[in-house]
Each structure stands twice: as C-alpha cells, then as structure tokens.
C-alpha cells in the first residue's frame, strides 16, 4: 500500500483561510448520543470548551472500508485532549479505537480504518478555549479474505529482503472475531524478522504456531525466526485478547529476510559434534538469537561407565549461556545436582565443576541460551576424565560400613537400580565431649542437591538430622550413630550420583551448666544474680541449660535475664511436678517476666533463639520471690511448733500435754483416724 501521507500544515492553512466564519461558536453535545454531526470533507469545524470541565462530542459518517485522517487543532495556550471512538454496527454502543492525545498549542492527526458506515466520534475535553476538527478520506481499502484456520493458511511468496502483506482484522461481528493465518517458505539457516505495522486504530498481535496449530509464541509485536531445516513458519494475526471487539484493525504484516546465518555446531542430537575427554579445548559459538528456537550447540563423548569428569568453561563475561547434559537414554546427567524447577546450569564466564556418569554410552552436552537478546557469541570448554568411580559400601541398614575414625572420606555412588536407588549405610562411634561436622560433597554440588544424608541413633526411628548441606553435632556421651546416603526423592533416577562423605572432627566442648532436665542446677530465689554461658552451638545436641528453683509459697515470681550474645535467648518455665509450662519470654539485652506460681519446684530452660547459628556467649539469671514467711517451703516451722506460730514455747507444750495418752484406738469408742 502507498504510504499514508497528510500535510498537517496545509490543513492548518486551509483552516485559517477557507473556514466559514461563524457568528457564534456553538457548544456541542456533551455525550456521544447527542454528538454534533459534521462532514468528512476536509473542512474544519470550530468548537469551544467552557471552563469547568466541559466536554464536546462530534461525529461524522464514513464511507465503509476506508482510511480517514482526523486532524485536531488547539490554538490556545493550554492542553486539550482528543480521542476517537467507533460505534458498533447497531449504533447501540461505542468503543475506543485510539488512545487520547494531549496537545498544547499545536495539532495532531489520527489515522483510522472504518470497516462500516457506523459513525466515528471525536471527544474533545480538558483545557478551556477554542479548537478545530476536520476529517478527510485518505484511501479506500477493501476487507480481505485470508483464512481463519491455520491448518490451511495463506501462503506468502517472499519478494526480496522485505515482503509486506496488507490486511484487516474484521471485527464487525463481535461474536466471531476475525483471524488471518499465513505461512511462508523459509530458507534453511535464514533468519527472519516478522512484525506488524498499522495506523492509530490498529490493535493486533502476532501468534506463531507449529504445523499442528500449537502456539509457540503469542501476543507479540515482533518475532524473529530461524529454522535449520527450512521448516515453514505459521503466523496468525488477530486482535488483542482484551479487545476482540474493537474495530479499525488495518495492518501491514512485514517479513524481513535478515539473510543467511552460519552455524558451527548442530542443534540436533543425531549430528552432535564428537569431542574427547583428554582436556583438549573445544570452541564454539551461539550464532543467532531469535524469539523462537535460539541457536543450540550439541556435543557428544563416549563414557565407559561409572566415571568422574571435570568440565572447564570460558566465555565472554557478557554472554549468558546455559548447559544441559544427557546420557544415551536422554536422562539428565546433572539431575542429581539441581532442582527440577531449574533443569539447567547457568554457566559463569569462567567456571569449572565435576560431574559423574554411571551408565556406559554416549553423553550429550548442550550449550544454549533462553534469552532472545543476550547469550550469543564465542565460548570454550574442555572435558577432563578423572577416572573410574564406584564403591562396595553396604546397602544393608543392619550391617552398615564402619567409619573407623573421623576425617576419613568415603567416596561412592548411589547406584540406580530398576527397583529404585540403593542407599549406602555407614556407622560411626562419636566420642563424648567432641563436636563433629557432617560433610557431603557432590560434584557440581550445592544446596540444590538431590542426594542427601540422614543420621540415626536408631535406624527404625526418625532421623536426628536429614540434609544435603554441612551440619554439626555434639556428642554429650560416647554413642554410635548410623548414616544413610540416598536420593533426595525416590523418583529421581539419580544419574551421576557420585559423592564424598566425611565426618570431620570440629573441636571439643565443655558444658558449665547441665543440659538435661534431671540434672538441672538449683538456683537461689533471693534476687541474687547467677552468671552462666552458652558454651557451644551445633545442629544436634546444641548447648541448652537447665535450672531448678523453689517457689516456697503461692505468689508472683520475677525472672530476669541478661544476654551478651549476638541474638536472643529464650527462657522457658516448667512445673517440675506437672510438666506444664507457666510461660516463656525472650531476652534481648535485658528482659524480665513475672509469673503467678503456686508453691512447688520449677524448671527453667535457657536456649538461644538460633541454636544452630554458631553463637555462644555469656548471660545472667535472677529469680526474685515474694516476701518470705515462716512456714513456706524454704522456711519450715521450728521443731515442736505445734500451734505453728513460729515459736516453740509452753503453749506448744500445753497442746502436747493436753493430748497426752489420748486414746489412739481406730475403732470405737476412740475412732482415731491419723
């Protein structure tokens, strides 16, 4: 189509020279139902917006299937807003077909396509003062008849570097919005840019589909496409989803041939580039980026089975590339080392990691990018064979392989079998007073691992620790623990499940206060301060301190804590007799809490709010009782104080004498019941 042209200046001059002078400028309708009708014959209509939010509506009746230019002029030194709407074919409602345009002491021109003879409405509002509006027929353009079904699209013949196809998305029938489907004969290794241009009322999108009609990309303004095999590209043009019923969708579909793109390595597994595992450098590059199917480079090497390898990589620091590995069954070699939601490895510009492969056969390496704007460019890598791996560790939890001393590494694999992955079991004798670090190293390994370990005191009970990252435990006594190395998920095939398991000696500890309920240290309750400390921090058997104190009588007791540790302490109070908890409070700096207690014995438990955070340090405790009195649990009545007046005197002797030789027969007539 000939490019749309309209000389705005000539319209302005025409307005000034040829406009019919009006004795009085009318105030046009303030809604679309009573809009002022004018002719689309290039002549200007002058209107005035009153101060205080006046709105004017004007309309013209277009010739169907035509493109119109609507020019709006604002001669005032303020802003005015202009917006264009179209009535539906029943004239029962209108819809916006252009965004509003704000102009200041200037003019603007809208180009709109009119499918039907339904009126076109112009809304003027905002700043007060005069304005002028004109409309003119720019060009007629008949509705097209491109197929709506992409199984039989219209075939576009490419006519050089740029091919343009004009069309209209006909939405006059709101219930059945139009779609136009196209295809073109792509040339192998040619990159194409596919996009739409339009006029102000155009509201279309591009969808790209495969030959079965499945959407590969949708709701795009522009798509780039390259097929190594020269497969055809299918394109669907339709209205934006949110506005299917909008009218005026004239568009130009542009297909730009960007030329031949060379590719140094195949995207296909069947034609993968063979490489060696002798540390020799392999060079490559991602040669093109597209909205669909970016360049991928696939390599292959042969693995004799149960081998450990190192992958070394280098690329330009601005080049974002991703990595996947597959074995002969196309199982992900690295699946043991990443989360399922991130089934790839992002390659740092200079990176190196180890990985293992269990099954013999070809191993495929795919280097690619999912970013359509960054990731192309050169890269280099090598594969180094580190040797055979494997183990003969026990798979029987009742006969685990002993780890005879700390700091001994057990290297093995969690072998996959048809009935699941066979776990490896170990046993270790921990020594009282020592702290140990559990370390599970995995090639390529990180916190995203799918291999884990579990620590048991009794293999038939729940694990004490279950993790895939380093953990610490303390041994308060000599004890034997069992460890299990297994998949993090039972459904994981666990290719490449090589590991190195070590229990390292990480120091020793002493405990200044008891860490058990039964050995709780007794505190005085007279308000004096007791100094204590958190002596060690581990993931299991971490330091916590137990104290006991007596509440000699019913009343209010205040416990004060002061911590000198990075973080907070928790003070938890329990009844020694009933085990219920009157309460707890957090100590950050210095804090206290008061409790109404009944007379009895109580246990106070002190622990860090983050006991696994390797935080230790000093703290203080103060327990304050209500005023003491004779006869409470800490201050019993004196011996012989029969009348419990806290004095042993003749009155007590008198009471004793009055009952001297009193009948003690439990049967009548005494009926004595002690």
C-alpha positions as CSV (number, residue, x, y, z in Angstrom):
1,X,0.0,0.0,0.0
2,X,1.2,3.5,-0.7
3,X,2.4,5.1,2.5
4,X,-0.1,7.3,4.2
5,X,0.6,10.9,3.8
6,X,-1.1,14.0,5.1
7,X,0.3,17.5,5.3
8,X,-0.8,18.9,8.6
9,X,0.4,22.3,7.8
10,X,-1.7,22.6,4.7
11,X,-4.8,21.6,6.8
12,X,-3.9,24.4,9.3
13,X,-3.6,26.9,6.5
14,X,-6.8,25.7,5.0
15,X,-8.5,26.2,8.3
16,X,-7.3,29.7,8.6
17,X,-8.1,30.7,5.0
18,X,-11.1,28.7,4.0
19,X,-13.1,28.1,7.2
20,X,-16.5,29.6,7.0
21,X,-16.8,32.3,9.7
22,X,-19.5,31.6,12.2
23,X,-21.3,34.4,14.0
24,X,-21.3,32.3,17.2
25,X,-19.4,29.1,18.0
26,X,-21.9,26.5,19.3
27,X,-21.4,24.4,22.4
28,X,-21.6,20.8,21.0
29,X,-23.2,17.8,22.7
30,X,-21.7,16.6,26.0
31,X,-22.2,12.9,25.3
32,X,-21.9,10.6,22.3
33,X,-25.7,10.2,21.9
34,X,-26.1,13.9,21.0
35,X,-22.8,14.4,19.3
36,X,-22.6,17.2,16.6
37,X,-22.6,15.8,13.1
38,X,-20.1,17.2,10.6
39,X,-19.0,16.3,7.1
40,X,-15.7,14.5,6.4
41,X,-14.8,16.8,3.5
42,X,-11.6,18.4,4.8
43,X,-13.5,21.5,6.1
44,X,-12.9,22.4,9.7
45,X,-15.5,22.6,12.5
46,X,-14.7,25.1,15.3
47,X,-15.8,24.4,18.8
48,X,-15.2,25.9,22.2
49,X,-14.7,24.2,25.6
50,X,-16.1,26.1,28.5
51,X,-14.2,26.4,31.8
52,X,-15.1,23.9,34.5
53,X,-14.6,20.5,32.7
54,X,-16.7,21.0,29.6
55,X,-16.7,18.0,27.1
56,X,-17.7,18.2,23.4
57,X,-18.6,15.3,21.2
58,X,-18.6,15.4,17.4
59,X,-19.2,12.7,14.8
60,X,-19.0,12.0,11.0
61,X,-20.4,9.2,8.9
62,X,-17.5,7.5,7.0
63,X,-17.6,5.5,3.8
64,X,-17.2,1.9,4.7
65,X,-13.8,0.1,4.3
66,X,-11.8,3.4,4.1
67,X,-8.9,5.0,5.9
68,X,-9.6,8.5,7.3
69,X,-7.3,11.2,8.6
70,X,-8.8,13.2,11.5
71,X,-7.0,16.4,12.4
72,X,-7.4,18.2,15.7
73,X,-6.1,21.8,16.3
74,X,-5.6,23.6,19.6
75,X,-4.8,27.3,19.1
76,X,-5.0,28.0,22.8
77,X,-2.0,28.2,25.2
78,X,-3.2,25.2,27.2
79,X,-3.7,21.4,26.9
80,X,-6.6,19.8,25.2
81,X,-7.3,16.1,24.9
82,X,-8.8,14.4,21.8
83,X,-9.9,10.8,21.5
84,X,-11.7,8.8,18.8
85,X,-14.4,6.2,19.2
86,X,-16.4,4.0,16.8
87,X,-20.0,2.9,17.1
88,X,-20.8,-0.8,16.7
89,X,-22.8,-1.8,13.7
90,X,-26.0,-1.4,15.7
91,X,-25.1,2.1,16.9
92,X,-26.0,0.9,20.4
93,X,-22.6,1.5,22.0
94,X,-19.2,2.9,21.2
95,X,-15.7,1.7,21.8
96,X,-12.4,3.5,22.0
97,X,-10.3,3.0,18.8
98,X,-7.4,5.4,19.7
99,X,-5.7,6.4,22.8
100,X,-6.3,10.0,23.9
101,X,-3.8,12.6,22.6
102,X,-2.9,15.6,24.7
103,X,-1.8,18.6,22.6
104,X,-0.5,22.1,23.6
105,X,-0.9,25.0,21.2
106,X,-0.4,22.6,18.3
107,X,-2.2,19.9,16.3
108,X,-2.4,16.2,15.9
109,X,-3.7,13.8,13.2
110,X,-5.2,10.4,13.8
111,X,-5.4,7.7,11.0
112,X,-8.3,5.3,11.4
113,X,-9.8,2.5,9.4
114,X,-13.6,2.4,9.2
115,X,-14.9,-1.0,8.4
116,X,-18.6,0.0,8.3
117,X,-20.6,3.2,7.8
118,X,-21.1,3.3,11.6
119,X,-20.4,6.9,12.9
120,X,-17.0,7.9,14.1
121,X,-17.0,10.0,17.3
122,X,-14.4,12.6,18.4
123,X,-14.3,13.6,22.0
124,X,-12.7,16.9,23.0
125,X,-12.1,17.9,26.6
126,X,-9.6,19.2,29.2
127,X,-8.4,22.9,28.7
128,X,-11.0,25.6,28.0
129,X,-11.0,27.6,24.8
130,X,-11.5,27.0,21.1
131,X,-10.4,24.0,18.9
132,X,-10.9,22.9,15.3
133,X,-11.5,19.4,13.9
134,X,-11.6,18.1,10.3
135,X,-11.8,14.7,8.7
136,X,-10.9,13.6,5.2
137,X,-10.9,10.3,3.3
138,X,-7.3,9.2,2.9
139,X,-7.7,5.9,1.0
140,X,-10.2,3.1,0.4
141,X,-9.1,-0.4,1.4
142,X,-11.4,-3.4,1.0
143,X,-11.7,-6.1,3.6
144,X,-9.5,-9.2,2.9
145,X,-10.4,-12.8,2.8
146,X,-7.4,-14.5,4.4
147,X,-8.1,-17.9,6.0
148,X,-9.1,-18.0,9.7
149,X,-7.8,-21.6,10.1
150,X,-4.1,-22.1,10.4
151,X,-4.2,-25.7,9.1
152,X,-4.8,-24.1,5.6
153,X,-3.0,-20.7,5.8
154,X,-2.5,-18.2,3.1
155,X,1.0,-18.8,1.5
156,X,3.1,-15.6,1.2
157,X,5.6,-15.5,-1.6
158,X,8.7,-13.7,-0.4
159,X,9.7,-10.9,-2.8
160,X,13.1,-9.9,-1.6
161,X,14.6,-8.6,1.6
162,X,11.2,-7.2,2.7
163,X,7.8,-8.5,1.9
164,X,4.6,-6.7,3.0
165,X,1.1,-8.1,3.2
166,X,-1.8,-5.8,3.9
167,X,-5.0,-6.9,5.7
168,X,-7.8,-6.0,8.0
169,X,-9.0,-7.9,11.1
170,X,-12.7,-7.6,10.6
171,X,-14.5,-7.4,13.9
172,X,-17.8,-6.2,12.8
173,X,-19.2,-9.5,14.1
174,X,-18.3,-9.3,17.7
175,X,-19.3,-12.9,18.4
176,X,-16.8,-14.2,15.7
177,X,-13.7,-12.0,15.7
178,X,-11.6,-12.4,12.6
179,X,-8.2,-14.1,12.4
180,X,-5.8,-14.1,9.5
181,X,-3.4,-17.1,9.0
182,X,-0.3,-17.1,6.9
183,X,2.8,-19.2,6.1
184,X,5.8,-18.7,4.0
185,X,8.5,-20.9,2.6
186,X,11.5,-20.3,4.9
187,X,15.0,-20.9,3.6
188,X,17.3,-23.1,5.7
189,X,19.5,-21.0,8.1
190,X,17.9,-17.7,7.1
191,X,16.8,-15.5,9.9
192,X,13.5,-13.7,9.6
193,X,12.1,-10.7,11.4
194,X,8.3,-10.8,11.5
195,X,6.3,-7.8,12.7
196,X,3.2,-5.7,12.1
197,X,2.8,-2.0,11.4
198,X,-0.5,-0.2,11.5
199,X,-2.3,3.1,11.9
200,X,-3.6,4.7,15.0
201,X,-6.7,2.5,15.2
202,X,-4.8,-0.8,14.7
203,X,-4.9,-3.2,17.6
204,X,-3.5,-6.5,16.5
205,X,-1.0,-9.1,17.7
206,X,1.1,-11.8,16.2
207,X,0.9,-15.5,17.2
208,X,3.4,-18.1,15.9
209,X,2.3,-21.7,15.7
210,X,3.6,-25.0,14.7
211,X,2.1,-27.1,11.9
212,X,-0.4,-28.7,14.3
213,X,-1.7,-25.3,15.4
214,X,0.1,-25.3,18.8
215,X,1.1,-21.8,19.9
216,X,4.9,-21.4,20.1
217,X,4.7,-17.7,20.9
218,X,1.7,-15.5,21.4
219,X,0.7,-11.9,21.8
220,X,3.8,-10.5,20.3
221,X,4.5,-7.3,18.4
222,X,7.6,-8.8,16.7
223,X,9.1,-12.3,16.3
224,X,12.4,-13.4,14.9
225,X,12.6,-16.9,13.5
226,X,15.2,-19.3,12.0
227,X,14.8,-22.9,11.0
228,X,17.9,-25.0,10.4
229,X,15.8,-27.4,8.3
230,X,13.9,-24.7,6.5
231,X,10.6,-25.6,8.1
232,X,7.7,-23.3,7.3
233,X,6.6,-20.7,9.8
234,X,2.9,-20.3,10.5
235,X,1.6,-16.8,11.6
236,X,-1.7,-15.8,13.0
237,X,-2.8,-12.2,13.2
238,X,-5.7,-11.3,15.4
239,X,-7.0,-8.6,17.8
240,X,-5.5,-8.2,21.2
241,X,-7.3,-10.6,23.6
242,X,-8.6,-7.9,25.8
243,X,-10.2,-6.1,22.9
244,X,-11.5,-8.7,20.5
245,X,-14.5,-6.5,19.6
246,X,-12.5,-3.4,18.6
247,X,-12.9,-2.2,15.0
248,X,-10.5,-0.5,12.7
249,X,-7.7,-3.1,12.6
250,X,-6.0,-2.3,9.3
251,X,-2.4,-3.7,9.4
252,X,0.7,-4.4,7.4
253,X,2.4,-7.8,8.0
254,X,6.1,-7.4,7.3
255,X,8.5,-10.3,6.7
256,X,12.1,-9.2,6.6
257,X,14.8,-11.7,5.5
258,X,17.9,-10.9,7.5
259,X,20.0,-13.3,5.4
260,X,22.0,-16.5,5.9
261,X,23.3,-17.3,9.4
262,X,26.2,-19.8,9.6
263,X,26.2,-22.3,12.4
264,X,29.4,-24.1,13.6
265,X,27.7,-26.9,15.5
266,X,24.5,-28.8,15.0
267,X,21.3,-28.3,17.0
268,X,20.5,-32.0,16.5
269,X,21.5,-34.9,18.7
270,X,21.9,-37.1,15.6
271,X,24.6,-34.8,14.2
272,X,26.3,-33.9,17.5
273,X,29.9,-32.9,17.3
274,X,32.2,-35.6,18.7
275,X,34.7,-34.5,21.4
276,X,37.4,-36.1,23.5
277,X,37.8,-36.2,27.3
278,X,41.5,-35.5,27.3
279,X,41.2,-31.9,28.4
280,X,41.6,-30.6,24.8
281,X,39.8,-27.3,24.2
282,X,36.5,-27.3,22.2
283,X,35.5,-24.0,20.7
284,X,32.0,-22.9,19.6
285,X,29.6,-20.0,19.4
286,X,25.9,-19.4,19.6
287,X,25.5,-17.8,16.2
288,X,22.0,-16.5,16.3
289,X,19.3,-15.4,18.8
290,X,15.6,-15.5,17.8
291,X,12.3,-15.2,19.6
292,X,11.9,-18.9,18.7
293,X,14.5,-21.6,18.8
294,X,17.7,-19.9,19.6
295,X,20.9,-21.5,18.3
296,X,21.9,-24.6,20.3
297,X,25.2,-26.4,20.1
298,X,25.3,-30.2,20.9
299,X,28.4,-32.2,21.5
300,X,28.9,-35.9,22.4
301,X,31.6,-38.1,24.0
302,X,31.6,-41.8,24.9
303,X,31.6,-42.9,28.5
304,X,32.7,-46.4,29.5
305,X,30.5,-46.1,32.6
306,X,31.0,-45.1,36.3
307,X,33.4,-42.2,35.5
308,X,34.1,-38.9,37.1
309,X,34.8,-35.9,34.9
310,X,35.6,-32.2,35.2
311,X,34.0,-29.6,33.0
312,X,36.1,-26.4,32.4
313,X,34.4,-23.4,30.7
314,X,35.3,-19.9,29.5
315,X,33.3,-17.3,27.6
316,X,32.9,-13.5,27.3
317,X,31.6,-12.2,30.6
318,X,28.6,-10.5,28.8
319,X,27.5,-13.8,27.3
320,X,24.8,-15.7,29.2
321,X,24.8,-19.3,28.3
322,X,23.2,-22.4,29.8
323,X,24.2,-26.1,30.0
324,X,22.4,-29.4,29.9
325,X,23.8,-32.9,29.8
326,X,22.1,-36.2,28.8
327,X,23.2,-39.8,28.6
328,X,22.2,-42.3,25.9
329,X,18.7,-42.6,27.3
330,X,18.3,-38.8,27.3
331,X,18.2,-38.8,31.0
332,X,19.6,-35.7,32.6
333,X,23.2,-36.4,33.8
334,X,23.1,-33.5,36.1
335,X,19.7,-34.1,37.5
336,X,21.1,-35.2,40.9
337,X,22.5,-31.7,41.3
338,X,19.7,-29.3,40.5
339,X,16.1,-28.5,41.4
340,X,13.5,-29.8,39.0
341,X,12.2,-26.3,38.6
342,X,15.7,-25.2,37.2
343,X,16.6,-28.1,34.9
344,X,19.8,-26.4,33.6
345,X,23.1,-25.0,34.8
346,X,23.9,-21.3,34.2
347,X,27.5,-21.1,33.1
348,X,29.6,-18.4,34.7
349,X,32.2,-16.8,32.3
350,X,34.9,-18.9,33.9
351,X,33.6,-21.9,35.6
352,X,34.7,-25.4,36.5
353,X,32.9,-28.3,38.1
354,X,33.0,-32.1,38.4
355,X,30.2,-34.5,37.3
356,X,29.8,-38.2,37.2
357,X,28.2,-40.6,34.8
358,X,27.1,-44.1,35.7
359,X,25.7,-45.7,32.6
360,X,28.0,-46.5,29.7
361,X,27.4,-45.0,26.3
362,X,27.3,-41.5,24.7
363,X,26.9,-38.4,26.8
364,X,25.5,-35.3,25.1
365,X,26.4,-31.7,26.1
366,X,24.0,-28.9,25.0
367,X,25.1,-25.3,25.3
368,X,22.3,-22.8,24.6
369,X,20.5,-19.7,25.9
370,X,16.9,-18.9,26.6
371,X,17.4,-15.2,26.3
372,X,16.5,-13.6,23.0
373,X,18.7,-10.6,23.5
374,X,21.9,-11.9,25.1
375,X,23.8,-15.2,25.1
376,X,25.3,-15.4,21.6
377,X,29.0,-15.3,20.9
378,X,32.0,-17.5,21.4
379,X,32.8,-19.9,24.2
380,X,35.4,-22.6,25.0
381,X,35.3,-25.7,27.1
382,X,37.1,-29.0,27.8
383,X,36.2,-32.3,29.5
384,X,38.8,-34.0,31.7
385,X,38.4,-37.7,32.6
386,X,39.2,-38.0,36.4
387,X,39.0,-41.8,36.4
388,X,36.6,-44.6,37.4
389,X,34.4,-44.4,40.4
390,X,32.3,-46.9,42.3
391,X,32.1,-48.4,45.8
392,X,31.4,-51.6,47.8
393,X,29.7,-49.9,50.7
394,X,26.9,-51.7,52.5
395,X,23.3,-51.3,51.3
396,X,22.0,-53.1,54.5
397,X,21.0,-50.7,57.3
398,X,21.6,-53.6,59.8
399,X,25.2,-54.1,58.7
400,X,26.5,-50.7,57.8
401,X,30.0,-50.0,56.7
402,X,32.0,-48.7,59.7
403,X,33.8,-45.4,59.6
404,X,36.7,-46.2,61.9
405,X,37.9,-42.7,62.5
406,X,36.9,-39.1,62.0
407,X,38.3,-37.2,59.0
408,X,38.1,-40.3,56.8
409,X,36.4,-39.7,53.4
410,X,34.2,-42.4,51.9
411,X,33.8,-41.9,48.1
412,X,31.0,-43.7,46.4
413,X,27.9,-43.6,44.2
414,X,24.2,-44.1,45.0
415,X,23.6,-46.8,42.3
416,X,20.4,-46.7,40.5
417,X,18.5,-50.0,40.1
418,X,15.2,-50.9,38.4
419,X,13.5,-51.1,41.8
420,X,15.0,-47.8,43.0
421,X,18.3,-46.3,44.2
422,X,20.2,-48.4,46.6
423,X,21.2,-46.3,49.6
424,X,24.7,-46.6,51.3
425,X,24.9,-47.1,55.1
426,X,27.7,-46.2,57.4
427,X,28.3,-46.3,61.2
428,X,30.4,-44.0,63.3
429,X,31.4,-44.0,67.0
430,X,31.2,-40.5,68.4
431,X,33.3,-39.7,71.5
432,X,32.0,-37.8,74.5
433,X,32.8,-34.1,74.6
434,X,33.6,-33.7,70.9
435,X,31.9,-31.7,68.1
436,X,31.7,-33.2,64.6
437,X,30.9,-31.8,61.2
438,X,29.0,-33.9,58.7
439,X,30.1,-33.1,55.1
440,X,28.5,-34.5,51.9
441,X,30.4,-33.3,48.9
442,X,29.0,-33.8,45.5
443,X,30.5,-32.9,42.1
444,X,28.6,-29.9,40.7
445,X,27.2,-30.0,44.2
446,X,25.5,-27.2,46.0
447,X,22.5,-26.7,48.2
448,X,20.3,-27.7,45.2
449,X,21.5,-31.3,45.5
450,X,19.1,-34.2,45.1
451,X,21.3,-36.5,47.2
452,X,21.0,-36.3,51.0
453,X,22.3,-38.0,54.1
454,X,20.4,-38.9,57.3
455,X,21.8,-39.5,60.8
456,X,20.1,-42.0,63.1
457,X,20.5,-43.1,66.7
458,X,18.1,-46.0,65.9
459,X,17.6,-46.9,62.2
460,X,14.0,-47.7,62.9
461,X,13.2,-44.3,64.3
462,X,13.1,-40.8,62.6
463,X,16.5,-39.4,61.7
464,X,18.1,-37.0,64.1
465,X,19.5,-34.9,61.1
466,X,18.4,-35.1,57.5
467,X,20.1,-32.8,55.0
468,X,22.3,-32.3,51.9
469,X,24.4,-29.5,53.4
470,X,27.0,-29.5,56.1
471,X,25.7,-29.9,59.7
472,X,27.3,-30.1,63.1
473,X,26.6,-32.3,66.1
474,X,27.9,-32.6,69.6
475,X,28.5,-35.9,71.5
476,X,27.4,-35.5,75.1
477,X,28.4,-39.2,75.6
478,X,30.1,-42.0,73.8
479,X,27.5,-43.1,71.2
480,X,27.3,-45.0,67.9
481,X,25.3,-43.3,65.0
482,X,24.2,-44.7,61.7
483,X,24.2,-42.7,58.5
484,X,22.3,-43.2,55.3
485,X,23.2,-41.7,51.8
486,X,20.3,-41.8,49.4
487,X,18.4,-39.8,46.8
488,X,16.5,-36.7,48.0
489,X,13.5,-38.0,46.2
490,X,12.6,-41.6,45.5
491,X,11.6,-40.9,41.9
492,X,14.9,-39.4,40.9
493,X,16.8,-41.6,38.5
494,X,20.0,-40.3,40.1
495,X,22.3,-40.3,37.2
496,X,25.7,-39.1,38.2
497,X,25.2,-39.7,41.9
498,X,28.9,-39.7,43.0
499,X,29.5,-38.4,46.5
500,X,32.3,-38.0,49.1
501,X,31.1,-38.4,52.7
502,X,33.2,-37.3,55.6
503,X,32.6,-36.9,59.4
504,X,35.2,-34.3,60.4
505,X,36.3,-33.6,64.0
506,X,35.4,-30.0,64.6
507,X,36.6,-29.4,68.1
508,X,35.6,-30.2,71.7
509,X,33.3,-28.7,74.2
510,X,32.8,-28.4,78.0
511,X,29.4,-27.6,79.5
512,X,29.4,-25.3,82.5
513,X,25.7,-25.9,83.2
514,X,23.7,-29.2,82.9
515,X,22.0,-29.8,79.6
516,X,19.3,-32.2,80.9
517,X,16.1,-31.8,82.9
518,X,17.1,-34.4,85.5
519,X,20.5,-32.8,86.3
520,X,19.2,-29.2,86.5
521,X,21.3,-26.8,88.6
522,X,19.5,-25.3,91.6
523,X,19.2,-21.5,91.7
524,X,18.6,-19.4,94.8
525,X,15.5,-17.3,94.7
526,X,16.6,-14.4,96.8
527,X,17.2,-11.9,93.9
528,X,20.9,-12.6,93.5
529,X,22.4,-12.8,90.0
530,X,23.9,-16.1,88.6
531,X,26.4,-15.9,85.8
532,X,26.3,-18.6,83.1
533,X,27.1,-19.1,79.4
534,X,26.0,-20.8,76.1
535,X,29.2,-22.9,75.5
536,X,28.7,-24.5,72.1
537,X,26.4,-24.3,69.1
538,X,25.6,-27.2,66.8
539,X,22.7,-28.6,64.8
540,X,22.2,-31.6,67.1
541,X,22.8,-31.7,70.9
542,X,23.4,-28.0,71.0
543,X,24.0,-26.4,74.4
544,X,21.0,-25.5,76.4
545,X,20.9,-25.0,80.2
546,X,18.5,-26.3,82.8
547,X,18.0,-24.8,86.2
548,X,15.6,-25.5,89.1
549,X,14.3,-23.3,91.8
550,X,11.8,-23.4,94.6
551,X,8.7,-21.3,94.8
552,X,8.2,-21.5,98.6
553,X,4.7,-20.0,98.6
554,X,2.0,-19.0,96.3
555,X,2.7,-15.6,94.7
556,X,4.3,-13.6,92.0
557,X,7.8,-14.5,90.9
558,X,10.0,-12.4,88.7
559,X,12.7,-13.9,86.4
560,X,15.2,-11.5,84.8
561,X,17.7,-12.5,82.1
562,X,20.5,-10.5,80.6
563,X,22.3,-11.8,77.4
564,X,25.7,-10.9,76.0
565,X,25.3,-13.0,72.8
566,X,24.6,-11.9,69.2
567,X,20.9,-12.6,69.1
568,X,18.3,-13.5,71.8
569,X,17.8,-16.1,74.4
570,X,14.5,-17.9,75.3
571,X,13.7,-18.5,79.0
572,X,11.0,-21.3,79.3
573,X,9.5,-22.1,82.7
574,X,8.0,-25.6,83.6
575,X,6.5,-27.1,86.6
576,X,8.8,-29.9,87.8
577,X,5.8,-31.9,89.1
578,X,3.2,-31.5,86.4
579,X,5.5,-30.6,83.4
580,X,3.1,-27.9,82.3
581,X,4.6,-24.5,81.3
582,X,3.5,-21.3,83.0
583,X,5.2,-19.3,80.2
584,X,8.2,-18.2,78.2
585,X,9.9,-14.9,77.3
586,X,12.5,-13.6,75.0
587,X,15.7,-12.0,76.4
588,X,17.4,-9.5,74.1
589,X,19.7,-7.4,76.1
590,X,18.0,-7.4,79.5
591,X,14.3,-8.5,79.9
592,X,12.2,-9.9,82.7
593,X,8.8,-11.6,83.2
594,X,6.6,-12.2,86.2
595,X,4.5,-15.3,86.8
596,X,1.9,-16.2,89.4
597,X,3.1,-19.5,90.7
598,X,1.8,-22.0,93.3
599,X,4.2,-23.3,95.8
600,X,6.4,-26.0,94.4
601,X,9.5,-26.9,92.4
602,X,10.1,-25.4,88.9
603,X,12.5,-25.9,86.0
604,X,13.9,-23.0,83.9
605,X,15.2,-23.9,80.4
606,X,17.6,-21.4,78.6
607,X,18.5,-21.7,74.9
608,X,19.5,-19.5,72.0
609,X,16.8,-18.4,69.6
610,X,19.1,-19.7,66.8
611,X,20.9,-22.6,68.4
612,X,22.3,-23.7,65.0
613,X,23.9,-20.3,64.3
614,X,27.3,-21.0,65.9
615,X,26.6,-18.3,68.5
616,X,27.9,-18.6,72.0
617,X,28.5,-16.2,74.9
618,X,27.6,-15.2,78.5
619,X,24.3,-14.5,80.2
620,X,22.8,-13.8,83.7
621,X,19.7,-15.1,85.6
622,X,18.0,-13.6,88.6
623,X,15.0,-15.1,90.4
624,X,13.0,-12.9,92.8
625,X,10.4,-14.5,95.2
626,X,7.6,-12.7,97.0
627,X,8.5,-11.9,100.7
628,X,9.4,-15.0,102.7
629,X,7.4,-16.0,105.7
630,X,7.6,-18.7,108.3
631,X,6.1,-21.9,107.2
632,X,6.8,-21.6,103.5
633,X,8.7,-24.3,101.6
634,X,12.0,-22.7,102.2
635,X,11.3,-21.7,105.8
636,X,9.6,-24.5,107.6
637,X,8.1,-24.1,111.2
638,X,10.6,-24.7,114.0
639,X,10.7,-28.2,115.5
640,X,8.0,-28.6,118.1
641,X,6.0,-25.6,116.9
642,X,2.7,-27.4,117.3
643,X,0.5,-24.4,117.0
644,X,2.5,-23.0,114.0
645,X,3.1,-19.6,115.5
646,X,6.8,-19.8,114.6
647,X,7.8,-20.1,118.3
648,X,8.4,-23.2,120.3
649,X,7.2,-22.4,123.8
650,X,5.0,-23.6,126.7
651,X,1.9,-23.1,124.6
652,X,3.2,-25.9,122.3
653,X,4.0,-28.0,125.4
654,X,0.4,-27.4,126.7
655,X,-1.1,-28.6,123.4
656,X,1.2,-31.6,123.6
657,X,0.2,-32.3,127.2
658,X,-3.5,-31.9,126.5
659,X,-3.3,-34.9,124.2
660,X,-1.0,-36.9,126.4
661,X,-2.2,-40.6,126.4
662,X,-5.2,-39.7,124.3
663,X,-7.0,-42.9,123.0
664,X,-5.4,-44.0,119.7
665,X,-7.8,-46.9,119.0
666,X,-9.1,-46.5,115.4
667,X,-12.2,-48.4,116.4
668,X,-15.0,-47.2,118.7
669,X,-15.1,-45.6,121.1
670,X,-12.0,-43.6,120.0
671,X,-12.5,-43.7,116.3
672,X,-9.0,-42.1,115.9
673,X,-8.0,-41.5,112.3
674,X,-4.4,-40.3,111.9
